Amino acid sequence: MELQAEDPSAAAALWAAVAGSPVEIASGVPMVRLGNAVLRFVPPADGRGPGLSAVDLAVRDVAGIVARARARGLPAEADRVEVCGVRFHLAAA
């Protein structure tokens, strides 16, 4: 999951303290690993302010999901669908 925050490092530190996990840095992006997920913390980039901005998903049919999203008029690219401002990055499972 990707969370937008005005101060990504401070947000990561807060989530790390709550989760009892360390903050890691990958490509300059602070992250916190949970049992079944990784939280990435980034500055706001889409004008919506702080909050959930993206989710990475492993799926069986990337092309089918993208096609169904486009048929419903949702913004979609080859491996990404946007729903209510949240980007879903799709990777083959």
Backbone bond lengths (Angstrom), bond angles and torsions (degrees), N, CA, C in turn:
res aa  C-N    CA-C-N  psi(-1)  N-CA   C-N-CA  omega(-1)  CA-C   N-CA-C  phi
1 M - - - 1.435 - - 1.517 108.17 -
2 E 1.291 115.63 147.87 1.456 121.93 177.79 1.524 108.26 -117.63
3 L 1.328 115.85 125.52 1.454 121.77 -179.63 1.519 109.02 -115.87
4 Q 1.323 116.12 128.54 1.459 121.63 176.13 1.527 108.61 -85.04
5 A 1.328 115.92 139.43 1.463 120.76 177.40 1.518 108.62 -151.57
6 E 1.324 116.28 146.00 1.465 120.40 178.02 1.529 110.68 -58.80
7 D 1.333 116.70 -36.85 1.464 122.52 177.20 1.528 107.39 -125.29
8 P 1.340 117.59 87.76 1.458 120.48 -175.66 1.531 113.89 -56.45
9 S 1.320 117.32 -37.71 1.474 119.64 -179.45 1.517 111.45 -65.65
10 A 1.328 117.06 -41.99 1.469 120.78 179.05 1.530 110.61 -66.90
11 A 1.333 117.03 -40.35 1.472 120.33 178.39 1.524 110.09 -63.82
12 A 1.327 116.61 -42.47 1.464 120.41 178.38 1.523 110.62 -62.11
13 A 1.328 117.38 -41.88 1.464 120.99 179.39 1.530 110.90 -62.30
14 L 1.322 117.09 -40.58 1.462 121.09 178.85 1.528 110.84 -64.14
15 W 1.331 116.73 -49.47 1.468 120.35 179.16 1.526 110.82 -62.94
16 A 1.316 117.77 -37.50 1.467 121.16 178.83 1.526 110.58 -63.23
17 A 1.332 116.40 -42.28 1.460 120.12 179.42 1.531 110.63 -64.20
18 V 1.319 117.03 -42.18 1.467 120.94 179.92 1.530 110.55 -66.30
19 A 1.337 116.96 -42.24 1.463 121.74 -176.40 1.519 113.08 -82.11
20 G 1.329 117.01 -15.89 1.462 119.60 -176.46 1.511 112.53 71.37
21 S 1.323 116.37 30.28 1.467 122.83 -179.83 1.520 108.92 -123.17
22 P 1.328 117.87 152.57 1.465 119.38 179.11 1.527 111.91 -77.94
23 V 1.319 115.27 157.77 1.465 121.30 170.87 1.521 107.02 -82.03
24 E 1.311 116.45 131.23 1.464 122.51 174.35 1.521 107.45 -113.62
25 I 1.312 116.52 155.20 1.463 121.60 177.12 1.529 107.77 -119.14
26 A 1.325 116.88 126.56 1.464 122.25 176.19 1.520 107.41 -130.98
27 S 1.306 116.20 120.12 1.471 121.94 -178.48 1.524 111.12 53.83
28 G 1.325 116.71 37.34 1.449 122.06 177.95 1.523 115.01 80.00
29 V 1.330 117.43 3.86 1.467 122.03 -177.57 1.528 109.23 -106.40
30 P 1.348 117.66 123.09 1.458 119.20 176.36 1.523 110.77 -70.04
31 M 1.353 115.84 139.32 1.458 121.65 -178.08 1.521 109.28 -138.26
32 V 1.324 115.30 153.67 1.458 122.13 173.36 1.524 106.75 -129.88
33 R 1.322 116.11 125.08 1.467 120.73 178.76 1.528 109.21 -90.16
34 L 1.322 114.73 131.63 1.459 121.83 174.30 1.523 107.48 -109.56
35 G 1.305 118.00 -179.41 1.460 120.77 -178.61 1.513 113.98 -56.17
36 N 1.324 117.63 -41.77 1.464 120.42 -175.99 1.525 112.92 -130.44
37 A 1.317 117.01 18.21 1.463 119.91 -177.52 1.519 110.39 -157.11
38 V 1.318 114.87 163.31 1.459 122.10 173.38 1.519 107.07 -124.37
39 L 1.323 116.16 129.75 1.465 121.26 176.49 1.521 108.53 -99.29
40 R 1.337 117.11 124.39 1.462 122.49 175.07 1.519 107.46 -104.92
41 F 1.324 117.61 141.41 1.461 122.06 -178.21 1.524 109.33 -118.35
42 V 1.328 115.98 121.29 1.461 122.42 -175.62 1.523 109.81 -131.20
43 P 1.339 117.78 158.89 1.467 119.51 174.35 1.529 110.42 -69.92
44 P 1.331 117.90 154.52 1.468 120.20 176.73 1.537 110.03 -58.49
45 A 1.331 115.62 132.51 1.463 119.41 -177.20 1.519 112.79 -131.03
46 D 1.326 117.28 -2.41 1.464 118.39 -174.29 1.527 113.62 -123.67
47 G 1.321 117.42 11.67 1.455 120.65 177.35 1.519 115.12 79.46
48 R 1.337 118.19 1.35 1.468 120.28 -178.96 1.524 112.38 -93.77
49 G 1.323 118.17 -7.71 1.458 120.50 -179.13 1.518 112.44 81.77
50 P 1.333 116.47 -165.10 1.462 120.56 -176.85 1.523 112.67 -64.88
51 G 1.321 115.37 148.19 1.464 120.44 175.80 1.515 112.06 140.32
52 L 1.310 115.20 -173.24 1.459 122.30 -179.78 1.520 110.13 -66.81
53 S 1.337 116.76 126.92 1.463 119.67 -179.72 1.520 113.32 -118.40
54 A 1.344 117.98 -25.28 1.464 119.31 -178.15 1.522 110.82 -157.60
55 V 1.336 114.00 154.27 1.461 121.99 176.22 1.526 106.84 -135.30
56 D 1.320 116.83 133.56 1.459 121.78 175.05 1.524 107.82 -95.72
57 L 1.330 116.72 129.67 1.459 121.20 -179.08 1.522 111.01 -129.13
58 A 1.327 116.56 139.08 1.457 122.02 170.48 1.526 106.34 -96.31
59 V 1.332 116.95 122.73 1.469 121.90 -174.78 1.526 110.41 -131.96
60 R 1.317 116.43 161.98 1.465 120.63 -179.57 1.517 113.91 -82.38
61 D 1.335 117.99 -27.27 1.461 120.01 -172.42 1.531 110.61 -136.76
62 V 1.323 116.44 76.87 1.467 121.13 -178.42 1.525 110.66 -57.08
63 A 1.312 116.92 -51.29 1.470 120.46 -176.76 1.525 111.60 -61.29
64 G 1.318 117.96 -39.74 1.454 121.35 179.31 1.517 112.38 -65.32
65 I 1.318 116.45 -40.76 1.468 120.26 178.34 1.521 110.19 -65.02
66 V 1.323 116.42 -44.17 1.466 120.38 179.14 1.525 110.33 -62.43
67 A 1.320 117.49 -42.89 1.471 121.33 179.83 1.529 111.10 -62.73
68 R 1.332 117.16 -43.73 1.469 120.03 179.52 1.527 110.99 -66.52
69 A 1.330 117.28 -37.30 1.471 120.15 177.51 1.521 110.49 -64.14
70 R 1.324 116.75 -45.76 1.473 120.20 178.95 1.522 111.02 -61.79
71 A 1.337 117.20 -39.57 1.467 121.03 179.63 1.525 111.31 -62.17
72 R 1.324 116.29 -25.55 1.465 120.83 178.86 1.526 112.55 -95.29
73 G 1.329 115.66 6.46 1.457 120.27 176.53 1.517 114.99 80.94
74 L 1.333 117.61 15.34 1.464 120.45 178.80 1.516 110.64 -84.67
75 P 1.326 117.88 147.40 1.455 119.70 174.60 1.536 109.29 -62.73
76 A 1.316 116.20 129.96 1.463 120.07 -177.93 1.516 110.34 -150.67
77 E 1.313 115.25 144.13 1.466 123.19 173.95 1.516 107.27 -122.11
78 A 1.310 117.55 -173.60 1.462 121.48 -175.25 1.526 112.98 -57.69
79 D 1.335 117.73 -32.43 1.461 120.12 -177.34 1.529 112.38 -137.35
80 R 1.333 115.82 26.77 1.468 119.48 -176.47 1.521 110.47 -151.22
81 V 1.326 115.23 139.56 1.463 122.85 176.23 1.518 106.89 -129.42
82 E 1.326 116.42 142.63 1.458 120.05 177.66 1.526 109.43 -114.92
83 V 1.333 115.27 129.14 1.465 121.57 179.33 1.529 107.30 -130.43
84 C 1.316 116.63 120.28 1.474 122.34 178.60 1.525 111.73 52.61
85 G 1.322 117.30 38.58 1.452 122.00 176.83 1.517 115.01 84.96
86 V 1.324 117.87 -6.99 1.464 121.43 178.75 1.524 108.41 -98.03
87 R 1.336 115.50 128.31 1.460 121.14 178.76 1.532 109.67 -87.49
88 F 1.322 115.50 130.31 1.459 120.94 175.77 1.523 107.35 -108.15
89 H 1.328 116.49 109.15 1.471 122.59 178.57 1.526 107.33 -85.23
90 L 1.314 115.93 122.16 1.454 121.31 -174.12 1.521 111.58 -105.75
91 A 1.328 116.15 131.38 1.460 121.74 176.14 1.527 107.43 -129.18
92 A 1.320 116.56 145.04 1.464 120.46 179.85 1.530 110.17 -64.38
93 A 1.331 115.00 133.71 1.468 121.11 179.39 1.511 110.13 -84.68
